[in-house]
Amino acid sequence: MDIRYARTETDLRRCFPVVVQLRPHLSQAEFINRVLQQRQEGYQLVYVEAEDGVKAIAGFRIQNMLAHGRILYVDDLVTDASSRSQGYGQQLISWLQGQAQAQGCSSLQLDSGVHRAEAHRFYFREGLVITSFHFAKPLQS
């Protein structure tokens, strides 16, 4: 297993079949466009490469917040459904934690949809705790 940065559009296309399992509303073109736009805001995408392809991805950014100080925020984290419970997600969380520490972050943080009970069990096993509720209000365009 190897963790690599998705730097090129070819890398992003290879990651898309895993990403779409977390973000099914995105087309491949929209995913690539959003990643390219978000890079301007510090977003980075990494993936776990195994012999037979991409197994898991993580999208993250370093942020400075009044409430928490310097943090590593995980926007996206998903393991391919056919490859779960094989250590790929654990490898990514460990890698992300190392990146957070190397960047002087006080914590690693993420939001997770209330319907993702399996992911929540994984996060608890990895030492993450629930610290707040996230609220949203859709706006008319």
Buried (B, 14 or more C-beta within 10 A) or exposed (E): EEBBEBEEEEBBBBBBEBBBBBBEEBEBEEBBEBBEEBEEEEBBBBBBBBEEBBBBBBBBBBBEEEEBEBBBBBBBBBBBEEBBEBBBBBBBBEBBBEBBEEEEBEBBBBEBEEEEEEBBEBBEEBEBEEEEEEEEEEEEE
